[in-house]
Amino acid sequence: MTNVEALPALTVIAALIAAALYIASYLSLLRLLRFPRNWVTPSTSELFITGLLVAATVAAVSFSPQGLDFTALAVSLGFFGVMFFTLAAPAIAFQPASFPVEFVAKHADHGGFLLAGLGLGVFAGMAITNVKLLAVLMTAAVIELTWFLHQHWARRQRPIYTLNTHDLAVLETQAKGNLVEFRRRHSISELDLAGGTVRWLGCGKRTPPCPFNLYVNRLGLNTAPCCREHLSELSHFVSTALTEIGVVHWLEGGSLLGAVREGGSLLDWEDDVDISVLLDADMTWKRLASGLAERGATQGYYVDLFENKGLVAISFDAPKPWPFRWQHNRMRGEIRADITVYRQVIQNGIAVLERRSHKGAMPATENGGYGVPPELVLPTTTIPHIGGDFASPNQPEAYLRILYGDFEDVEYTYVNPAAAATRREADVAHKDVKK
């Protein structure tokens, strides 16, 4: 075989390598997004791996036996920067974010596809001859087109829900009576105003989830009716799973608050399920993690584990096989349960139940964690909640006072202060009617 005949084969191989490196970079980024999505600081090792894969992709595209291709270097760096920012925006926007991040997060589902198409347009317009760069751009375009079409098709399967009186009152209060403008301004695609009626295009196992963080925490709306259903289902799944595993557990945070103050109902603005577990020498992290992962896989729930942070995140979304399972992290919203790990430690000669993350007004421990007296929790009891009996701290009211102070006073924790102030009038009117 002559050099001339061999050249095309080598070029194809180099292009395939560049495309494979892009896929690896893409998957590594999606796995990395599990950290900000769960309000957890990214792992240094995973940050390094993702950065290394991106650098390897750029190097593969830009370098050849002939030297450095400056055009390919500039285009690939620009493309990676904008594309990966677009992919990351929904996960970053789980926390309060700037306007650019919020804007991109709202449009990320089709933004990636548009960017990939733009990248191919730049390639063609500049008459770039770098085959490796073309392979990367085409690979990105195929991934983004597939994602866009899947999300588009899934949205067409959303079930229709009717908003109850309170849901509608809060919505109209936040919209100041102009639902059409409110829907447009905040890109609320789930809000259906056709035919003069107000309906909600809900979510399910096979549809994109409603973006909780925006609608509930940023805009001050009630939890959507579909999400209330799924939060209830998820709560029962987690409670049953933990009971079967044999781990001591109890309702935590907003879930416990709803059970106690709201008579066993979810908070109207609930955005997740909060449950805590107690680990010891017999009930280890490994036993807990394997038990939840096994049950999540068989019963259709996505389980994400963060041992260093003492956190398990369980989503209503159905788990997918590798490598597609990480695409879950591209979604804006999530119906989820947060399971927080406690361990019993001795502090100044006194036993304390300690967790790693801060919660409410829990005092700090000597180990850098946060704790509560064991007698407030153990032995656990049960409390009626969303149609069942759930494990509860032994003294739920005292436990809630540590978290919230006077928990009978309604405080819209995590809800934007302006949105909270606006919705309060609708909530007060609703309570008066219930009385």
MARLUMPA-163716 format. One record per atom (N, C-alpha, C): x, y, z. Coordinates in pm, whole numbers, plus 50000, padded with zeros to 5 digits. Each point is the difference from the previous one (the first is absolute). Example, Ala and Ser with C-alpha at 12.3 -4.5 7.8 and 13.67 -1.06 7.14 Angstrom:
<atoms>
513194943150780 499115011950000 500905012050000 499655010549928 500825011950006 499235010950073 
</atoms>
This chain:
<atoms>
500854987950000 499155012150000 500885012450000 499755009449914 500785012349992 499555009750107 500825010350022 499665010450098 498725007349963 499835002149869 498815006949953 498754992050032 500084986649979 498874991450029 499734998950149 501085000750080 499864998750144 499465012550067 500215011549941 499615012650061 498535000950034 499074996649911 498585000850036 499644991250120 500574988050007 499724991150112 500465006150131 501205006050000 500515006550121 499145011950039 499535007249900 499145011650027 498694995750064 499414989249947 498764994750056 500204995550144 501104993050026 500304995450136 500155011950094 500735010149955 500195012050083 498665006950028 499135000449899 498685006050018 499164992150099 500064986749991 499254991550092 500505001750144 501335001350015 500575002250132 499505013350058 499995010549917 499525013050045 498534999450041 499194992949920 498584998550033 499814992450130 500804989450019 499914992050123 500405008350122 501015008449984 500425008750110 498915010050035 499305005149899 498895009250029 498904992850079 499664987949957 498974992450071 500414997750145 501274996450022 500504997950135 499945012850081 500345011449938 499935012950069 498575003550036 499094997749907 498595002750021 499454991850117 500294986950002 499514991450107 500635003650134 501275003649998 500675004050124 499395012750057 499665009549913 499345012250045 498644996950062 499234991449935 498684996650053 500124993450137 500994991450017 500204993850131 500425010550103 500815009649958 500465010650089 498825008750048 498995001649915 498875008750032 499154994650114 500204987550039 499274994850115 500345007650127 501185006050006 500415007250121 499245013150018 500085009649906 499235012350020 498504997550002 499534989949928 498594996849999 499504996250139 500874994350080 499674996050136 500595009450104 500395011949959 500545010250088 501234995050075 500814992249929 501214994350057 501205005149922 501085003150070 501225004649934 500584988849914 500335002949873 500534989549912 501284993850053 500154987449973 501214992850036 501185005049918 501145001850066 501215004549931 500424990149892 499914987250030 500414989949903 499115000249876 498695001950019 499115000249885 500155012949921 500285011150068 500305012449929 501244998149913 501014993650056 501254997849927 499784991049879 499244989250020 499744990649890 499275006949885 498975007750034 499255007049896 500885010049928 500785007850075 500915009649938 501024993349912 500524988650045 501004992649922 499424995049869 498774994950003 499364995149879 499725011349901 499565011550049 499795011549913 501315004449936 501065000750082 501325003949948 500494990149895 499764987150025 500434989849903 499245001349869 498715003250009 499205001849878 500485012049920 500245011250068 500495012049932 501364997349937 500874993050073 501334996849947 499914990949878 499104989950008 499854990849887 499525007249875 499145010050018 499485007649887 501035009849946 500785006050089 500855011349961 501394996149953 500514988450046 501364996149966 500014988949895 500995000749915 500224990049896 501494999349972 500444990349920 501434999749963 500485012949935 499085007649944 500365012549933 500125011750099 499614997950127 500105010450099 498655004050058 499935011750059 498805004850067 499095007249901 498724996050000 498985006549918 499315010450089 500395012849986 499505010550087 498505002349982 499524998649878 498565001649976 499204989350073 500454987549987 499324989150070 500085001750151 501135005050049 500155002550143 498995010250049 499875011149927 499075010650040 498564995449993 499634993249891 498634995549982 499634989550104 500894990550026 499704989450096 499905005550142 500895009150038 499935005950133 498705007950018 499665008149900 498755007650007 498794990950005 500024989549918 498874990949995 499844992750133 501084994850054 499944993050128 499505009250110 500515012250004 499605009250106 498515003049998 499475003549884 498595003549989 499114987750016 500374988849936 499204987950007 499924994650142 501124999050068 499994994250133 499345009350101 500085013149978 499245009350084 498514997749982 499564997949878 498604997349972 499544987150066 500824989549991 499654987350060 499955000950153 500885008250058 500115000950145 498975009450062 499455009349923 499125010450054 498834994550081 499264989749952 498884995050081 500424994950137 501164993550008 500474995050130 500465011550089 500685009749942 500455011650078 498825008050051 498945000949919 498825007850036 499154993450106 500374988150050 499334994450116 500205009050121 501115007350002 500285009950102 499745013949942 499825010250086 499825013649947 501125003649904 499635004649882 500985002449894 499735013349933 501015004849928 499915012749930 499044998849881 499625011649944 499065000049889 500514991849880 501275001249958 500464991949886 499834985050022 500314995450122 499864985850030 498524996049997 499165008350061 498564997250001 499454999549857 500405009549918 499505000749863 500414987549922 501264996450008 500494988349927 499334987450053 499824999150133 499374988150059 498594997849946 499265011049980 498644998949948 499974994249859 501045002749921 499994996449859 501054989349965 500544993450101 501114990849977 499614987949916 498724995650009 499604988049928 500215001249849 499745011649945 500245001849857 501215008849972 500535006450104 501175008549982 501214992349953 500204988050055 501144991949960 499944996249854 498814996449952 499834996449860 500295012049909 499515011750038 500255012149922 501495003349997 500664998350113 501445002850005 500794990349913 499624987350004 500694990249916 499815003249853 498775004049963 499755004049863 500795012449961 500105009550095 500795012049975 501484996549980 500494990350081 501384995849986 500284994249863 499074991849949 500174994549866 499935011249895 499155010050026 499925011349908 501295007849994 500605002250118 501305006850004 501054992049925 499984986750019 500954991349932 499895001749848 498774999649953 499785001349856 500315014149950 499585010150076 500185013849957 501455004349991 500804994750089 501425003450000 500834990749912 499334990849933 500674990449913 501124992750074 499694996050123 500984992850081 500144985849947 501214995749985 500254986849941 500404989550105 499985003650125 500414990950108 498924989350020 500284987949957 499034989150007 499704996150144 500995001050087 499804996550141 499025009650067 500135012849970 499065009850053 498604997449947 499914996749873 498694996749941 499384988150072 500804989950031 499504988150068 499435003650137 500715008950073 499535004350132 498685007449989 499935009449906 498785007949983 498824991349957 500244990549911 498934991149956 499544991050114 500944995250079 499644991650116 499135007850097 500415012350028 499215008550090 498625002649943 499915002349870 498725002749936 499074988050011 500534988049979 499194987850010 499484998250143 500885002050100 499604998750140 498905009950034 500205012549960 499045010450035 498684998449926 500054995749876 498774997549926 499214988750064 500704989450038 499334988750066 499365004450131 500735007950079 499475004950127 498775008949976 500105009249905 498915009149971 498744992549957 500164990649909 498844992449951 499384991650111 500844994050084 499494992150111 499205008750097 500535011650035 499295008950091 498715005249937 500075003449872 498825004949929 498904989449998 500354987649970 499034989249996 499434997350140 500885000350101 499564997350137 498995010450047 500205012549964 499085010550043 498614998249940 499934993649885 498704997649938 499184989750077 500634992950093 499324989650076 499605004750140 500125013050027 499695005050133 498514998950031 499654994450115 498594999350039 499475013850039 498715001849988 499375012850030 499404999750141 500295010350078 499475001350135 499205013050013 499034999650089 499255012050033 500555005750130 500265012850003 500495006550121 498865001750099 500274997150128 498955002150100 499875014950032 499045003350083 499705014050029 501205007550057 500714993550091 501155006650062 501155001549901 500264989749922 501045000849897 499745011949908 498765001249957 499635010649907 500105013850065 499605000850127 500065012950071 501445004850013 500914991050036 501415003750013 500575004149864 499664992349896 500475003149865 499535013849957 498725002950018 499475013049958 500585011450083 500284997350128 500635010250085 501395003449950 500804989849970 501365002449952 500005006349860 498994996749920 499915005549864 499345013749996 499535004650117 499285012850008 498845000449900 499384988449983 498824999049916 500254997949852 501255001549957 500314998749857 500744986749977 499244989349986 500614986849988 500764998449868 499505006049894 500654998849869 501405006050005 500135012050054 501305006650007 500914992750098 499454995350110 500784992650100 500584987249938 499174993049925 500454987749933 501115003149901 499825010549921 501005003549899 501305004450064 499925008750101 501205005750061 500884989450064 499384989850058 500774989850072 500094986849924 499544999949876 500104988049914 499404987750069 498805001450053 499344989050069 499234991849897 500684990849937 499374992149893 498924990750053 500054996750130 499014991050057 498635006550020 499975013250001 498755007250023 499235001349870 498854993449994 499164999749880 498815009450019 499945010449918 498935009950010 499064999749880 500084989449921 499174999149880 498524999150035 499205006749920 498554999350016 499475007150124 500805008950056 499545007550117 500034992350129 500544987950000 500134992050122 501445000150049 500184996650126 501344999350058 500274985450037 500924993949929 500374986050025 501514998850013 500424988750055 501434997550019 500394987349923 500965001549911 500534988549926 501074993650087 499614989250066 500824994550106 501144991249953 500704994450097 501164991549974 499724985950049 500804990749950 499904986150038 501344993249986 500004986950007 501254992449992 500725002149868 499255002149893 500615000649868 499955014049939 499745010050083 499995013949953 501045008050076 500425011249946 500895008650078 499305004850126 500715001050112 499375004750123 499725015049995 499035004350078 499775014450014 501225006350069 500445011849955 501175006450063 499645006150136 500084991750103 499615003850135 500635013050047 501305000749983 500735011250059 499495013349949 499625000649874 499505012449942 498585002850046 499114990449984 498585002450024 499665001650148 500584991550083 499675000150142 500855010150077 501314998949985 500905008250080 500255013949943 500035001349870 500275013149940 498735008149978 498934993249953 498785007149966 498954999450110 500214991550100 499074999450112 498684993449970 499974990649905 498784992849968 499844987950092 498804994550004 499794987250066 500674988949921 500334989450071 500494988149933 498944995149902 500414997049877 499064995749897 499294987250043 498744998149959 499244988250044 500674986849963 500624999349882 500694987849961 501174997250094 500725010650037 501164998650086 499614996150142 498865005050046 499514995750131 499754984950001 499384995249893 499764985549989 501314992350005 500975004549922 501254992749990 500835001150128 499945011650068 500685001350128 499424990350102 498704998249996 499354990450089 500444985849968 499994996449872 500454986849958 501454997650042 500845009949977 501414998750033 500204998650151 499225007550078 500084999150145 499714985850049 498934994049947 499624986650040 501054989849956 500575001849881 501054990949954 501205000550094 500475012150031 501195001450085 499744994450139 498855003150057 499664995050133 499974984850003 499364994049900 499934985449993 501384993949981 500805005949911 501354994949973 500865000450125 499965011050073 500825001350121 499544990350108 498704997850009 499484990250095 500474985949965 499964996649872 500454986849956 501504998150024 500775010449979 501454999250024 500294998350149 499115005350085 500184998750144 500765011450064 500045011649934 500745011450053 499055009150078 500475005250112 499235009750078 499905012849917 498785005149984 499805011849917 498835008150053 499875012549953 498915008650044 499815011549900 498785005449998 499725011749918 500845011850046 500455007749904 500915011150027 499455012849937 500445011550049 499785012849936 498565002849961 499825004049874 498685003849951 499004988750001 500464987549982 499094988650005 499414998350140 500855001050101 499534999150138 499115012050034 500355011749951 499205011950024 498594998449944 499894994449880 498694997649942 499214990050081 500674989450046 499314989750078 499465005650131 500765008950066 499615005350130 499075012049985 500435010249929 499255012549994 498814999549905 500164992849888 498954999749898 499124987750010 500054993250114 499114988650021 500254988249908 501264997549968 500334988549917 499995002649852 499995012649960 500035003749859 501375005649962 500265000449872 501205006749951 499845015150015 501105006950022 499965014549992 499555004049861 499245010749990 499505004349869 501115003349903 501175003850053 501135003849916 501144989850015 499664987850031 501024989650019 500724997249870 501324998650006 500764997049879 500864987550012 499944993050114 500714987450011 499494992350121 500524987950016 499724991550115 501264999850087 499835002050130 501135000050092 499874988750100 500964991050000 500044988850094 501434998350049 500154996750127 501324997650057 500134985450043 501244995150003 500294986350044 501145000350101 500044989750085 501054998850100 500864987849967 501295002349975 500934989249971 500834996850124 500434987450008 500874995750109 500884988749951 500604992750091 500934989349961 499314989049921 498744997450031 499254989649929 499345005349872 499385011650010 499365006049884 500985009949937 500824995049908 501065007949940 499505007549875 500845009449954 499685007049876 499874990249883 500904990349993 499984990349891 498694992349998 499534995850117 498754992650007 498825008749959 499985012450048 498945009449963 500015002749850 501175003249945 500125003649859 499604988549909 500494988050030 499684988549915 498514996750007 499425001150118 498574997250014 499135009649922 500335013050007 499225010049927 500224998949850 501274997949959 500294998749858 499274988149938 499984988850070 499314988149951 498505002549985 499395006050101 498565002449995 499645011049900 500865010049987 499765010349901 500034994449858 500954991049973 500124994249867 498814991249965 499474992550097 498904990949972 498655007049999 499875011150073 498715006850010 499945013249923 501075003449929 499975011249908 500275013650060 500985000850091 500415012850057 501515001849985 500405012249973 501405003349976 500675003150134 501064992650035 500695001750127 501415005249975 500335011050067 501335006149989 500625000650140 501254995850011 500654998250129 501165009750018 500075006550117 501095009150034 500504996550141 500864989950007 500444995050130 500745010750080 500885007649935 500795010050072 499145011050062 498835002349941 499095010350051 498894994050086 499964986950013 498954993750077 498625002649944 499874998749867 498755003349932 499664989449896 498724996549995 499454991849892 498875008049936 500075001749869 498955007049925 499254989649917 498684999350017 499184990649926 498985007849919 499984997749869 499125007249910 498864991149951 498905006549969 498844993149945 500294994549861 501015005549931 500334996049864 500424985349996 499604993349893 500404986149981 501474999249966 500764990950060 501424998749967 500194994949858 501065004549935 500344995849865 501344992949999 500254991749901 501294993049993 501135009549964 501234995850041 501175007649960 500114999549847 500405011049933 500425012950056 498905010450011 498744995849973 498925009849995 499535004450139 500354992650105 499515003250134 500415014050045 501155004849954 500475013050044 499305011649931 499284997349890 499285010849934 498885005550089 499634992650101 499075004950103 500445013650053 501315002150010 500525012450057 499835012249910 499564998049876 499745011249910 498635006350025 499144993350073 498645004850020 499965011450101 499095009349976 499885011850086 499394996450136 498974992350001 499304997050124 500244985950047 499424997050117 500174986650053 499074997950118 499284988850000 499214995750114 500894990550079 500375003750121 501084992950066 499784998650150 500734990450056 500084998250144 501465001350040 500275007850104 501345001450055 500074992150130 500894990250003 500204991950120 501325004350063 499915004950123 501175005050070 500444990050106 501304997750007 500574990250092 500375006550133 499564993850108 500425003550135 500824988650059 500925003450088 500754990250079 500045004850145 500044990650094 500075003850141 501465002150039 500305012050056 501355003350044 499935005050144 501175000750063 500115005250135 500635013849994 499335009950055 500495013650003 500005004950143 501185003150052 500135004350140 499374990050096 500174987249967 499474989450084 498514997449984 499365006749904 498564998649980 499744994649860 499064990649990 499654994149870 499225010149917 500345000749871 499365009049905 499784992649869 498865002349936 499784995149864 500525010749905 501004996449918 500725009949920 499794997549851 499835010849927 499964999949854 501095009449948 500374998649873 501085007949944 499535013449947 498775000649949 499505012349940 499185008050101 500045013349984 499265008850090 498504999249970 499205001050105 498554999949986 499395008750108 499245010049957 499315008550095 500955006350101 499644998950129 500825005750107 500734989250078 500304988749936 500744989450068 501365005250044 500374997750127 501315004750045 501144992049939 501165006649983 501184993449945 500584990450104 500634989349952 500654990350087 501515001849996 500694993050087 501465000850005 500644994849872 499304991149930 500544993849879 499745008349874 499395011650017 499695008149883 498674996949936 499214991550066 498664996949951 498955007650078 498774994749999 498895006450069 499174989150066 499525003050121 499374989150072 498775003750080 499304989350043 498825001250085 500114989750112 499365002750114 500004990150109 499294987249957 500554988350030 499384987449958 498594998150053 499725005150120 498694997850060 498865006849923 500345009749914 498965006249917 499584990849886 500864990549967 499774991549884 499694985550039 500774994650093 499964985750032 499254997450131 499274989150005 499644991549885 498995007149910 500094997449872 499095006649907 498574995150022 499055008449962 498604996450007 499415001249860 498705000249986 499375001649869 499045011950004 499745005549881 499115011449987 499234998649870 498685003149999 499244999349875 500495010549900 500184995849876 500505009149897 499634994749862 499385008549919 499604997149862 499494985649981 499054996450086 499324987249983 500704987950056 500975001850087 500694988850060 500645003950132 500614990350066 500735002450124 501495000349969 500645011250031 501415001949973 500795000850131 501244995549996 500885001150115 500265014750032 500015003050129 500125013950045 500945000650120 500645011650024 500745001650125 499104997750120 500584995750109 499254997350122 499275012550051 500635011549984 499415012850039 499995009349878 499054998249911 500035007349874 499915015250017 499185004750095 499875014550018 501315006150048 500664993450097 501275005150049 501074999649890 499954989649920 500954998849888 499805011449901 498745003249969 499715010849907 500405013650057 499935001650132 500425012850059 501495002349981 500784989350002 501435001449973 500235004549856 499184994749908 500175003249859 499475013949966 498795003350052 499285011849953 499625010150108 500344997550124 499535008950105 498514997750023 499215010849992 498554998650013 499454994949867 499924987049988 499634994149871 498535002149966 499185004450094 498605002849971 499865012449913 500965009050008 500015011649912 500474995849862 499225003149899 500334995849864 501175008249947 501074993249968 501165006149936 500254992849869 500185007549894 500174994149868 501484997549973 500514989850066 501414996649989 500354996749855 501085006149952 500534998249864 499195007249892 498855005650034 499215007549903 500535014349992 500125005149878 500435013749981 499205009450091 500655008850077 499275008550096 498875008149938 500235005949883 498955007949935 498824991249961 500284988449944 498944990749962 499264994950123 500724997850109 499384995350124 499055010550056 500445012649998 499155010750051 498725001449918 500124998049869 498835001249912 499004988850023 500504987750013 499094988750012 499344999350138 500545006750099 499484998850135 498515003650007 499585010349921 498615004150005 499074988949950 500434992749895 499204988949951 499944988750102 501104997650070 500034989450100 499125003350121 500045012650043 499175004250112 498524998549965 499625004249880 498624998649956 499584985449993 500914991349955 499724985749991 499784994050138 500825003950098 499834994850136 498695004750062 499635012549971 498745005150053 498814992049945 500074996349873 498944992249938 499944986150063 501184993850024 500054986650059 499414999850141 500175011450072 499445000650136 498475000449996 
</atoms>
